[in-house]
Amino acid sequence: MVKVGHKMRQAQLVEIQVREETLDSVMRETEEERQAALIASSVLDEALGDIRLQYEAHAEDLAKRVKDARGVLDAAAAQERRASEADASLRARTAALEAERKALDETACSAQEFEATIRRQSRSSTGTSASRTRAARSRRSEPRSWRGGLRR
């Protein structure tokens, strides 16, 4: 039963590690998107300043693009926050599972020690009981006169 629990915990740990790798990949992609959005936002801000002077009609379109870029940046930041929270949750779950695995290992060790103690006690009590049986048999084989006289 302890082995089954241990195997289940190991499987859960593997699953958590796979999830962590997936989250790390999502976090990297989110960071790349965030960097790209920051660059795009900066470029668009500069372009907006230049174009306003020359082409006022195009300024509204660029403002919308800047707003969209900022929306992408905000979405990327929110996704990064969620990924970080999920990562922290997985790390906490991993730590809890690791602690539980250690407790199961300690319980298994204690159970083995207890079982060994019971076996030793069983062997020693079996040996004591065999000695008593031999002593009783030897008393029966003694003549009555040696056992405290004959009964009348």
DSSP file (Angstrom, degrees, kcal/mol; ACC not computed):
  #  RESIDUE AA STRUCTURE BP1 BP2  ACC     N-H-->O    O-->H-N    N-H-->O    O-->H-N    TCO  KAPPA ALPHA  PHI   PSI    X-CA   Y-CA   Z-CA
    1    1 A M     >        0   0    0      0, 0.0     4,-2.3     0, 0.0     5,-0.2   0.000 360.0 360.0 360.0 -39.1    0.0    0.0    0.0
    2    2 A V  H  >  +     0   0    0      2,-0.2     4,-2.7     1,-0.2     5,-0.2   0.891 360.0  52.3 -66.9 -38.2    2.9    2.3    0.8
    3    3 A K  H  > S+     0   0    0      2,-0.2     4,-3.0     1,-0.2    -1,-0.2   0.910 108.7  49.9 -64.2 -40.6    4.5    1.4   -2.5
    4    4 A V  H  > S+     0   0    0      2,-0.2     4,-2.6     1,-0.2    -2,-0.2   0.927 112.4  47.4 -62.7 -44.3    1.3    2.2   -4.4
    5    5 A G  H  X S+     0   0    0     -4,-2.3     4,-2.4     2,-0.2    -2,-0.2   0.906 112.3  50.1 -61.9 -41.0    1.1    5.6   -2.6
    6    6 A H  H  X S+     0   0    0     -4,-2.7     4,-2.4     2,-0.2    -2,-0.2   0.921 111.2  48.2 -64.1 -43.6    4.7    6.2   -3.4
    7    7 A K  H  X S+     0   0    0     -4,-3.0     4,-2.6     2,-0.2    -2,-0.2   0.893 110.9  51.6 -64.3 -38.9    4.2    5.4   -7.1
    8    8 A M  H  X S+     0   0    0     -4,-2.6     4,-2.5     2,-0.2    -1,-0.2   0.921 110.4  48.3 -63.3 -42.7    1.2    7.7   -7.2
    9    9 A R  H  X S+     0   0    0     -4,-2.4     4,-2.6     2,-0.2    -2,-0.2   0.905 110.7  51.1 -64.6 -40.2    3.2   10.5   -5.7
   10   10 A Q  H  X S+     0   0    0     -4,-2.4     4,-2.4     2,-0.2    -2,-0.2   0.921 110.5  49.2 -62.7 -43.0    6.0    9.9   -8.1
   11   11 A A  H  X S+     0   0    0     -4,-2.6     4,-2.4     1,-0.2    -2,-0.2   0.898 111.6  49.3 -62.9 -40.0    3.5   10.0  -11.0
   12   12 A Q  H  X S+     0   0    0     -4,-2.5     4,-2.5     2,-0.2    -1,-0.2   0.900 109.5  51.7 -65.9 -39.5    2.0   13.2   -9.6
   13   13 A L  H  X S+     0   0    0     -4,-2.6     4,-2.4     2,-0.2    -2,-0.2   0.908 109.9  49.2 -63.3 -41.1    5.5   14.7   -9.3
   14   14 A V  H  X S+     0   0    0     -4,-2.4     4,-2.3     2,-0.2    -2,-0.2   0.921 111.3  49.8 -63.4 -43.2    6.2   13.8  -13.0
   15   15 A E  H  X S+     0   0    0     -4,-2.4     4,-2.3     1,-0.2    -2,-0.2   0.903 110.7  49.7 -62.0 -40.8    2.9   15.4  -14.0
   16   16 A I  H  X S+     0   0    0     -4,-2.5     4,-2.7     1,-0.2    -1,-0.2   0.898 109.0  52.2 -65.4 -39.8    3.7   18.5  -12.1
   17   17 A Q  H  X S+     0   0    0     -4,-2.4     4,-2.4     2,-0.2    -1,-0.2   0.901 109.0  50.0 -63.8 -39.8    7.2   18.7  -13.7
   18   18 A V  H  X S+     0   0    0     -4,-2.3     4,-2.2     2,-0.2    -1,-0.2   0.919 111.7  48.5 -63.3 -42.4    5.6   18.5  -17.1
   19   19 A R  H  X S+     0   0    0     -4,-2.3     4,-3.0     1,-0.2    -2,-0.2   0.902 109.2  53.0 -63.8 -40.0    3.2   21.2  -16.2
   20   20 A E  H  X S+     0   0    0     -4,-2.7     4,-2.8     1,-0.2    -2,-0.2   0.919 108.9  49.4 -61.0 -42.6    6.1   23.3  -14.9
   21   21 A E  H  X S+     0   0    0     -4,-2.4     4,-2.2     2,-0.2    -1,-0.2   0.907 111.9  48.8 -63.4 -40.6    7.9   22.9  -18.2
   22   22 A T  H  X S+     0   0    0     -4,-2.2     4,-2.5     2,-0.2    -2,-0.2   0.927 112.5  47.8 -63.4 -44.6    4.7   23.9  -20.1
   23   23 A L  H  X S+     0   0    0     -4,-3.0     4,-2.9     1,-0.2    -2,-0.2   0.894 109.6  52.9 -64.6 -39.0    4.3   26.9  -17.9
   24   24 A D  H  X S+     0   0    0     -4,-2.8     4,-2.4     2,-0.2    -1,-0.2   0.916 109.9  49.0 -61.2 -41.5    7.9   27.9  -18.3
   25   25 A S  H  X S+     0   0    0     -4,-2.2     4,-2.5     2,-0.2    -2,-0.2   0.919 112.0  48.1 -62.9 -43.9    7.4   27.7  -22.1
   26   26 A V  H  X S+     0   0    0     -4,-2.5     4,-2.8     1,-0.2    -2,-0.2   0.903 110.9  51.6 -63.2 -40.8    4.3   29.9  -21.8
   27   27 A M  H  X S+     0   0    0     -4,-2.9     4,-2.5     2,-0.2    -2,-0.2   0.906 110.0  49.0 -63.9 -40.7    6.2   32.4  -19.6
   28   28 A R  H  X S+     0   0    0     -4,-2.4     4,-2.4     2,-0.2    -2,-0.2   0.936 113.2  46.6 -63.7 -45.3    9.0   32.6  -22.2
   29   29 A E  H  X S+     0   0    0     -4,-2.5     4,-2.6     1,-0.2    -2,-0.2   0.907 112.4  50.7 -62.6 -40.9    6.6   33.1  -25.0
   30   30 A T  H  X S+     0   0    0     -4,-2.8     4,-2.7     2,-0.2    -1,-0.2   0.908 109.7  50.1 -62.9 -42.0    4.7   35.7  -23.0
   31   31 A E  H  X S+     0   0    0     -4,-2.5     4,-2.7     2,-0.2    -1,-0.2   0.906 110.8  49.6 -64.3 -41.0    7.9   37.5  -22.2
   32   32 A E  H  X S+     0   0    0     -4,-2.4     4,-2.6     2,-0.2    -2,-0.2   0.918 112.6  47.4 -63.1 -42.4    8.9   37.5  -25.9
   33   33 A E  H  X S+     0   0    0     -4,-2.6     4,-2.8     2,-0.2    -2,-0.2   0.897 111.6  51.0 -64.5 -39.3    5.4   38.9  -26.8
   34   34 A R  H  X S+     0   0    0     -4,-2.7     4,-2.6     2,-0.2    -2,-0.2   0.925 111.0  47.6 -64.2 -44.0    5.7   41.5  -24.1
   35   35 A Q  H  X S+     0   0    0     -4,-2.7     4,-2.6     2,-0.2    -2,-0.2   0.921 113.3  48.3 -62.7 -43.7    9.1   42.6  -25.3
   36   36 A A  H  X S+     0   0    0     -4,-2.6     4,-2.9     1,-0.2    -2,-0.2   0.908 112.0  49.4 -63.2 -40.8    7.8   42.8  -28.9
   37   37 A A  H  X S+     0   0    0     -4,-2.8     4,-2.7     2,-0.2    -2,-0.2   0.885 110.5  50.7 -66.2 -38.0    4.8   44.7  -27.7
   38   38 A L  H  X S+     0   0    0     -4,-2.6     4,-2.6     2,-0.2    -2,-0.2   0.927 112.8  45.9 -63.5 -44.4    7.1   47.1  -25.8
   39   39 A I  H  X S+     0   0    0     -4,-2.6     4,-2.9     2,-0.2     5,-0.2   0.942 114.5  47.7 -63.5 -46.7    9.2   47.7  -28.9
   40   40 A A  H  X S+     0   0    0     -4,-2.9     4,-2.8     1,-0.2     5,-0.2   0.907 112.0  50.5 -61.3 -40.8    6.2   48.1  -31.1
   41   41 A S  H  X S+     0   0    0     -4,-2.7     4,-2.4     2,-0.2    -1,-0.2   0.917 111.9  47.0 -63.5 -43.5    4.7   50.5  -28.6
   42   42 A S  H  X S+     0   0    0     -4,-2.6     4,-2.3     2,-0.2    -2,-0.2   0.928 113.7  47.7 -64.0 -45.2    7.9   52.6  -28.5
   43   43 A V  H  X S+     0   0    0     -4,-2.9     4,-2.8     1,-0.2     5,-0.2   0.925 113.4  47.9 -62.1 -44.5    8.2   52.6  -32.2
   44   44 A L  H  X S+     0   0    0     -4,-2.8     4,-2.7    -5,-0.2    -1,-0.2   0.880 109.1  53.5 -66.4 -36.9    4.6   53.6  -32.7
   45   45 A D  H  X S+     0   0    0     -4,-2.4     4,-1.9    -5,-0.2    -1,-0.2   0.925 112.3  44.7 -62.1 -43.5    4.9   56.4  -30.0
   46   46 A E  H  X S+     0   0    0     -4,-2.3     4,-2.0     2,-0.2    -2,-0.2   0.930 114.7  48.1 -65.2 -45.1    7.9   57.9  -31.9
   47   47 A A  H  X S+     0   0    0     -4,-2.8     4,-2.9     1,-0.2     5,-0.3   0.892 108.0  56.0 -63.2 -38.2    6.2   57.5  -35.2
   48   48 A L  H  X S+     0   0    0     -4,-2.7     4,-2.1     1,-0.2    -1,-0.2   0.915 106.6  49.8 -60.9 -43.1    3.1   59.1  -33.8
   49   49 A G  H  X S+     0   0    0     -4,-1.9     4,-0.9     1,-0.2    -1,-0.2   0.916 114.3  44.6 -61.5 -43.7    5.0   62.2  -32.7
   50   50 A D  H  X S+     0   0    0     -4,-2.0     4,-1.1     1,-0.2     3,-0.3   0.913 114.6  47.5 -67.4 -43.2    6.6   62.6  -36.1
   51   51 A I  H  X S+     0   0    0     -4,-2.9     4,-4.1     1,-0.2    -1,-0.2   0.837 100.0  65.8 -72.6 -31.7    3.5   62.0  -38.1
   52   52 A R  H  < S+     0   0    0     -4,-2.1    -1,-0.2    -5,-0.3    -2,-0.2   0.896 101.9  50.9 -55.7 -38.7    1.3   64.4  -36.1
   53   53 A L  H  < S+     0   0    0     -4,-0.9    -1,-0.3    -3,-0.3    -2,-0.2   0.901 125.9  24.4 -65.7 -38.3    3.5   67.2  -37.3
   54   54 A Q  H  < S+     0   0    0     -4,-1.1     2,-0.5     1,-0.2    -2,-0.2   0.880 131.7  25.8 -95.7 -44.2    3.1   66.1  -41.0
   55   55 A Y    >X  +     0   0    0     -4,-4.1     3,-0.6     1,-0.1     4,-0.6  -0.797  53.0 174.7-130.7  90.4   -0.1   64.2  -41.3
   56   56 A E  H >> S+     0   0    0     -2,-0.5     3,-0.6     1,-0.2     4,-0.6   0.807  80.2  63.0 -65.5 -30.0   -2.8   64.9  -38.7
   57   57 A A  H 34 S+     0   0    0      1,-0.2     4,-0.5     2,-0.2     3,-0.4   0.849 103.0  48.4 -65.3 -34.3   -5.3   62.6  -40.5
   58   58 A H  H <> S+     0   0    0     -3,-0.6     4,-2.2     1,-0.2    -1,-0.2   0.612  90.9  82.6 -82.2 -11.3   -3.1   59.5  -39.9
   59   59 A A  H <X S+     0   0    0     -3,-0.6     4,-2.4    -4,-0.6    -1,-0.2   0.879  87.4  53.1 -62.2 -39.4   -2.6   60.3  -36.2
   60   60 A E  H  X S+     0   0    0     -4,-0.6     4,-2.1    -3,-0.4    -1,-0.2   0.911 108.6  50.1 -64.5 -41.7   -5.9   58.8  -35.2
   61   61 A D  H  > S+     0   0    0     -4,-0.5     4,-2.1     1,-0.2    -2,-0.2   0.924 112.5  46.8 -61.9 -44.8   -5.1   55.5  -36.9
   62   62 A L  H  X S+     0   0    0     -4,-2.2     4,-2.7     1,-0.2    -1,-0.2   0.872 108.4  55.8 -66.7 -35.4   -1.7   55.3  -35.2
   63   63 A A  H  X S+     0   0    0     -4,-2.4     4,-2.5    -5,-0.2    -1,-0.2   0.908 107.4  49.9 -61.6 -40.4   -3.3   56.2  -31.9
   64   64 A K  H  X S+     0   0    0     -4,-2.1     4,-2.8     2,-0.2    -2,-0.2   0.914 110.3  50.0 -63.7 -41.9   -5.6   53.2  -32.3
   65   65 A R  H  X S+     0   0    0     -4,-2.1     4,-2.8     2,-0.2    -2,-0.2   0.902 110.4  49.7 -63.4 -40.6   -2.6   51.0  -33.1
   66   66 A V  H  X S+     0   0    0     -4,-2.7     4,-2.6     2,-0.2    -1,-0.2   0.926 111.1  49.9 -62.5 -43.4   -0.7   52.2  -30.1
   67   67 A K  H  X S+     0   0    0     -4,-2.5     4,-2.2     1,-0.2    -2,-0.2   0.920 111.9  47.9 -61.2 -43.7   -3.8   51.5  -28.0
   68   68 A D  H  X S+     0   0    0     -4,-2.8     4,-2.5     2,-0.2    -2,-0.2   0.907 110.9  51.3 -62.7 -42.1   -4.0   48.0  -29.5
   69   69 A A  H  X S+     0   0    0     -4,-2.8     4,-2.4     1,-0.2    -2,-0.2   0.898 110.3  49.1 -62.4 -40.1   -0.3   47.4  -28.8
   70   70 A R  H  X S+     0   0    0     -4,-2.6     4,-2.9     2,-0.2    -1,-0.2   0.876 108.8  53.5 -66.9 -36.1   -0.8   48.5  -25.2
   71   71 A G  H  X S+     0   0    0     -4,-2.2     4,-2.6     2,-0.2    -2,-0.2   0.910 109.4  48.2 -62.1 -42.1   -3.8   46.1  -25.0
   72   72 A V  H  X S+     0   0    0     -4,-2.5     4,-2.7     2,-0.2    -2,-0.2   0.912 111.7  50.5 -62.8 -42.0   -1.6   43.3  -26.2
   73   73 A L  H  X S+     0   0    0     -4,-2.4     4,-2.4     2,-0.2    -2,-0.2   0.921 111.4  47.4 -62.2 -44.3    1.0   44.3  -23.7
   74   74 A D  H  X S+     0   0    0     -4,-2.9     4,-2.5     2,-0.2    -2,-0.2   0.909 112.5  49.5 -63.3 -42.1   -1.5   44.3  -20.9
   75   75 A A  H  X S+     0   0    0     -4,-2.6     4,-2.6     2,-0.2    -2,-0.2   0.903 111.2  49.6 -63.7 -40.7   -2.8   40.9  -22.0
   76   76 A A  H  X S+     0   0    0     -4,-2.7     4,-2.5     2,-0.2    -2,-0.2   0.904 111.1  49.3 -64.7 -40.7    0.7   39.6  -22.1
   77   77 A A  H  X S+     0   0    0     -4,-2.4     4,-2.4     2,-0.2    -2,-0.2   0.907 111.7  48.7 -65.1 -41.0    1.4   40.9  -18.6
   78   78 A A  H  X S+     0   0    0     -4,-2.5     4,-2.5     2,-0.2    -2,-0.2   0.909 111.9  49.1 -64.5 -41.5   -1.9   39.4  -17.3
   79   79 A Q  H  X S+     0   0    0     -4,-2.6     4,-2.5     1,-0.2    -2,-0.2   0.898 110.6  50.7 -64.5 -39.5   -1.0   36.1  -18.9
   80   80 A E  H  X S+     0   0    0     -4,-2.5     4,-2.4     2,-0.2    -2,-0.2   0.906 109.8  50.4 -64.3 -41.2    2.5   36.3  -17.4
   81   81 A R  H  X S+     0   0    0     -4,-2.4     4,-2.6     2,-0.2    -2,-0.2   0.931 111.4  47.9 -61.8 -45.5    0.9   36.9  -13.9
   82   82 A R  H  X S+     0   0    0     -4,-2.5     4,-2.7     1,-0.2    -2,-0.2   0.907 111.8  50.0 -62.7 -41.2   -1.4   33.9  -14.3
   83   83 A A  H  X S+     0   0    0     -4,-2.5     4,-2.4     2,-0.2    -1,-0.2   0.895 110.9  49.7 -64.3 -39.2    1.5   31.7  -15.4
   84   84 A S  H  X S+     0   0    0     -4,-2.4     4,-2.6     2,-0.2    -2,-0.2   0.908 111.6  48.4 -65.4 -41.8    3.5   32.9  -12.4
   85   85 A E  H  X S+     0   0    0     -4,-2.6     4,-2.4     2,-0.2    -2,-0.2   0.919 112.8  47.7 -64.4 -42.8    0.7   32.2  -10.0
   86   86 A A  H  X S+     0   0    0     -4,-2.7     4,-2.6     2,-0.2    -2,-0.2   0.893 111.5  51.4 -64.3 -39.2    0.2   28.8  -11.5
   87   87 A D  H  X S+     0   0    0     -4,-2.4     4,-2.5     2,-0.2    -2,-0.2   0.922 110.4  48.1 -63.3 -44.5    3.9   28.1  -11.3
   88   88 A A  H  X S+     0   0    0     -4,-2.6     4,-2.3     2,-0.2    -2,-0.2   0.902 111.7  50.7 -62.7 -40.8    3.9   29.1   -7.6
   89   89 A S  H  X S+     0   0    0     -4,-2.4     4,-2.4     2,-0.2    -2,-0.2   0.915 111.2  48.0 -63.0 -43.2    0.9   26.9   -7.0
   90   90 A L  H  X S+     0   0    0     -4,-2.6     4,-2.7     2,-0.2    -2,-0.2   0.888 110.4  51.5 -65.6 -38.5    2.6   24.0   -8.7
   91   91 A R  H  X S+     0   0    0     -4,-2.5     4,-2.4     2,-0.2    -1,-0.2   0.912 110.7  48.3 -64.8 -40.6    5.8   24.5   -6.7
   92   92 A A  H  X S+     0   0    0     -4,-2.3     4,-2.4     2,-0.2    -2,-0.2   0.913 112.7  48.4 -64.6 -41.8    3.8   24.5   -3.5
   93   93 A R  H  X S+     0   0    0     -4,-2.4     4,-2.8     2,-0.2    -2,-0.2   0.894 110.4  51.8 -65.1 -39.6    2.0   21.3   -4.5
   94   94 A T  H  X S+     0   0    0     -4,-2.7     4,-2.6     2,-0.2    -2,-0.2   0.926 110.5  48.1 -61.4 -44.8    5.3   19.8   -5.4
   95   95 A A  H  X S+     0   0    0     -4,-2.4     4,-2.4     2,-0.2    -2,-0.2   0.907 112.5  49.0 -62.8 -41.5    6.7   20.7   -2.0
   96   96 A A  H  X S+     0   0    0     -4,-2.4     4,-2.4     2,-0.2    -2,-0.2   0.914 112.6  47.4 -64.8 -42.6    3.6   19.3   -0.3
   97   97 A L  H  X S+     0   0    0     -4,-2.8     4,-2.7     2,-0.2    -2,-0.2   0.885 111.1  51.5 -66.0 -37.9    3.8   16.0   -2.3
   98   98 A E  H  X S+     0   0    0     -4,-2.6     4,-2.4     2,-0.2    -2,-0.2   0.919 110.7  48.2 -64.1 -43.1    7.5   15.8   -1.5
   99   99 A A  H  X S+     0   0    0     -4,-2.4     4,-2.3     2,-0.2    -2,-0.2   0.901 112.6  49.0 -63.3 -40.5    6.8   16.2    2.2
  100  100 A E  H  X S+     0   0    0     -4,-2.4     4,-2.5     2,-0.2    -2,-0.2   0.891 109.5  52.1 -66.5 -38.9    4.0   13.6    2.0
  101  101 A R  H  X S+     0   0    0     -4,-2.7     4,-2.5     2,-0.2    -2,-0.2   0.916 109.9  48.9 -62.6 -42.1    6.4   11.2    0.1
  102  102 A K  H  X S+     0   0    0     -4,-2.4     4,-2.6     2,-0.2    -2,-0.2   0.907 110.7  50.5 -63.5 -40.9    9.0   11.6    2.9
  103  103 A A  H  X S+     0   0    0     -4,-2.3     4,-2.5     2,-0.2    -2,-0.2   0.905 110.8  49.3 -63.5 -40.7    6.3   11.0    5.5
  104  104 A L  H  X S+     0   0    0     -4,-2.5     4,-2.8     2,-0.2    -2,-0.2   0.900 110.3  51.0 -64.3 -40.3    5.3    7.8    3.6
  105  105 A D  H  X S+     0   0    0     -4,-2.5     4,-2.5     2,-0.2    -2,-0.2   0.922 111.6  47.3 -61.7 -43.6    8.9    6.7    3.5
  106  106 A E  H  X S+     0   0    0     -4,-2.6     4,-2.7     2,-0.2    -2,-0.2   0.896 112.3  50.0 -64.7 -39.9    9.3    7.3    7.2
  107  107 A T  H  X S+     0   0    0     -4,-2.5     4,-2.7     2,-0.2    -2,-0.2   0.912 111.0  49.2 -64.2 -42.4    6.0    5.4    7.8
  108  108 A A  H  X S+     0   0    0     -4,-2.8     4,-2.3     2,-0.2    -2,-0.2   0.912 111.9  48.6 -63.0 -42.0    7.2    2.5    5.7
  109  109 A C  H  X S+     0   0    0     -4,-2.5     4,-2.5     2,-0.2    -2,-0.2   0.928 112.7  47.7 -63.6 -45.1   10.5    2.4    7.5
  110  110 A S  H  X S+     0   0    0     -4,-2.7     4,-2.8     1,-0.2    -2,-0.2   0.898 111.0  51.8 -62.5 -40.6    8.7    2.5   10.9
  111  111 A A  H  X S+     0   0    0     -4,-2.7     4,-2.6     2,-0.2    -1,-0.2   0.896 110.1  48.7 -63.7 -39.8    6.4   -0.3    9.7
  112  112 A Q  H  X S+     0   0    0     -4,-2.3     4,-2.4     2,-0.2    -2,-0.2   0.909 112.2  48.3 -66.2 -41.5    9.4   -2.4    8.6
  113  113 A E  H  X S+     0   0    0     -4,-2.5     4,-2.3     2,-0.2    -2,-0.2   0.916 112.5  48.8 -64.0 -42.0   11.1   -1.8   12.0
  114  114 A F  H  X S+     0   0    0     -4,-2.8     4,-2.6     2,-0.2    -2,-0.2   0.913 111.1  50.1 -63.2 -43.4    7.9   -2.7   13.8
  115  115 A E  H  X S+     0   0    0     -4,-2.6     4,-2.4     1,-0.2    -1,-0.2   0.902 110.3  49.9 -62.5 -41.5    7.5   -5.9   11.7
  116  116 A A  H  X S+     0   0    0     -4,-2.4     4,-2.5     2,-0.2    -1,-0.2   0.902 110.5  50.4 -63.8 -40.6   11.1   -6.9   12.5
  117  117 A T  H  X S+     0   0    0     -4,-2.3     4,-2.8     2,-0.2     5,-0.2   0.923 110.2  49.9 -62.9 -44.4   10.5   -6.3   16.2
  118  118 A I  H  X S+     0   0    0     -4,-2.6     4,-2.8     1,-0.2    -2,-0.2   0.909 110.7  50.1 -61.2 -42.3    7.3   -8.5   16.1
  119  119 A R  H  X S+     0   0    0     -4,-2.4     4,-2.7     2,-0.2    -1,-0.2   0.920 111.1  48.5 -62.8 -43.0    9.2  -11.2   14.3
  120  120 A R  H  X S+     0   0    0     -4,-2.5     4,-2.6     2,-0.2    -2,-0.2   0.933 114.0  46.1 -62.4 -44.4   12.0  -11.1   16.9
  121  121 A Q  H  X S+     0   0    0     -4,-2.8     4,-2.6     1,-0.2     5,-0.2   0.891 112.0  51.6 -65.0 -38.6    9.5  -11.2   19.7
  122  122 A S  H  X S+     0   0    0     -4,-2.8     4,-2.1    -5,-0.2    -1,-0.2   0.914 111.7  46.8 -64.2 -42.6    7.6  -14.0   18.0
  123  123 A R  H  X S+     0   0    0     -4,-2.7     4,-2.2     2,-0.2    -2,-0.2   0.917 113.9  47.3 -65.3 -43.1   10.8  -16.0   17.6
  124  124 A S  H  X S+     0   0    0     -4,-2.6     4,-2.0     1,-0.2    -2,-0.2   0.884 113.6  47.4 -69.6 -36.2   11.9  -15.4   21.2
  125  125 A S  H  X S+     0   0    0     -4,-2.6     4,-2.3     2,-0.2    -1,-0.2   0.849 110.8  52.6 -72.5 -32.5    8.4  -16.3   22.6
  126  126 A T  H  X S+     0   0    0     -4,-2.1     4,-1.9    -5,-0.2    -2,-0.2   0.904 110.5  48.1 -66.1 -41.4    8.4  -19.5   20.4
  127  127 A G  H  X S+     0   0    0     -4,-2.2     4,-1.8     2,-0.2    -2,-0.2   0.900 112.4  48.5 -64.9 -41.3   11.7  -20.5   21.8
  128  128 A T  H  X S+     0   0    0     -4,-2.0     4,-2.1     1,-0.2    -2,-0.2   0.899 110.8  50.4 -66.0 -41.9   10.6  -19.8   25.4
  129  129 A S  H  X S+     0   0    0     -4,-2.3     4,-2.0     1,-0.2    -1,-0.2   0.866 108.5  52.3 -67.1 -35.8    7.4  -21.8   24.9
  130  130 A A  H  X S+     0   0    0     -4,-1.9     4,-2.2     2,-0.2    -1,-0.2   0.885 108.1  51.9 -66.1 -38.2    9.4  -24.7   23.4
  131  131 A S  H  X S+     0   0    0     -4,-1.8     4,-2.2     2,-0.2    -2,-0.2   0.913 109.5  49.3 -64.0 -42.0   11.6  -24.7   26.5
  132  132 A R  H  X S+     0   0    0     -4,-2.1     4,-2.4     1,-0.2    -1,-0.2   0.896 109.5  52.0 -63.9 -40.3    8.6  -24.8   28.8
  133  133 A T  H  X S+     0   0    0     -4,-2.0     4,-2.2     1,-0.2    -1,-0.2   0.920 110.0  48.3 -63.7 -43.4    7.2  -27.7   26.9
  134  134 A R  H  X S+     0   0    0     -4,-2.2     4,-2.3     1,-0.2    -1,-0.2   0.896 111.3  50.7 -63.5 -40.1   10.4  -29.7   27.2
  135  135 A A  H  X S+     0   0    0     -4,-2.2     4,-1.8     1,-0.2    -2,-0.2   0.904 110.5  48.9 -65.5 -40.8   10.6  -29.0   30.9
  136  136 A A  H  X S+     0   0    0     -4,-2.4     4,-1.7     1,-0.2    -1,-0.2   0.898 111.7  49.4 -65.7 -40.2    7.0  -30.2   31.4
  137  137 A R  H  X S+     0   0    0     -4,-2.2     4,-1.5     1,-0.2    -2,-0.2   0.896 109.2  51.6 -65.8 -39.7    7.7  -33.4   29.4
  138  138 A S  H  X S+     0   0    0     -4,-2.3     4,-0.6     1,-0.2    -1,-0.2   0.862 107.8  53.0 -67.8 -32.5   10.8  -34.1   31.4
  139  139 A R  H >< S+     0   0    0     -4,-1.8     3,-0.7     1,-0.2    -1,-0.2   0.879 106.8  52.9 -67.6 -37.2    8.8  -33.7   34.7
  140  140 A R  H 3< S+     0   0    0     -4,-1.7    -1,-0.2     1,-0.2    -2,-0.2   0.844 106.7  52.2 -66.5 -32.6    6.2  -36.2   33.5
  141  141 A S  H 3< S+     0   0    0     -4,-1.5    -1,-0.2    -5,-0.1    -2,-0.2   0.630  89.8  97.6 -81.3 -11.5    8.9  -38.8   32.7
  142  142 A E  S << S-     0   0    0     -3,-0.7     5,-0.1    -4,-0.6    -3,-0.0  -0.453  87.6-100.2 -73.1 148.5   10.4  -38.5   36.2
  143  143 A P    >>  -     0   0    0      0, 0.0     3,-1.1     0, 0.0     4,-0.7  -0.335  31.2-115.6 -63.3 153.1    9.4  -41.1   38.8
  144  144 A R  G >4>S+     0   0    0      1,-0.3     5,-0.9     2,-0.2     3,-0.7   0.815 112.7  63.9 -62.9 -30.5    6.7  -39.9   41.2
  145  145 A S  G >45S+     0   0    0      1,-0.3     3,-0.7     3,-0.2     4,-0.4   0.812 101.0  51.3 -65.7 -27.8    9.0  -40.3   44.1
  146  146 A W  G <45S+     0   0    0     -3,-1.1    -1,-0.3     1,-0.2    -2,-0.2   0.717 101.5  63.1 -79.6 -20.4   11.2  -37.6   42.7
  147  147 A R  G <<5S-     0   0    0     -4,-0.7    -1,-0.2    -3,-0.7    -2,-0.2   0.139 137.2 -64.1 -92.8  20.9    8.3  -35.2   42.2
  148  148 A G  T < 5S-     0   0    0     -3,-0.7    -3,-0.2     3,-0.0    -2,-0.2   0.664  92.5 -64.0 107.9  21.6    7.5  -34.9   45.9
  149  149 A G  S   <S-     0   0    0     -5,-0.9     2,-0.2    -4,-0.4    -2,-0.1  -0.116  70.3 -53.9  95.2 167.8    6.4  -38.4   46.8
  150  150 A L        -     0   0    0     -5,-0.1     2,-0.3     1,-0.1    -5,-0.0  -0.487  52.4-117.0 -81.1 152.1    3.7  -40.7   45.8
  151  151 A R              0   0    0     -2,-0.2    -1,-0.1     1,-0.1    -2,-0.0  -0.694 360.0 360.0 -87.6 142.3    0.1  -39.7   46.0
  152  152 A R              0   0    0     -2,-0.3    -1,-0.1     0, 0.0    -2,-0.0   0.404 360.0 360.0-110.5 360.0   -2.0  -41.7   48.4
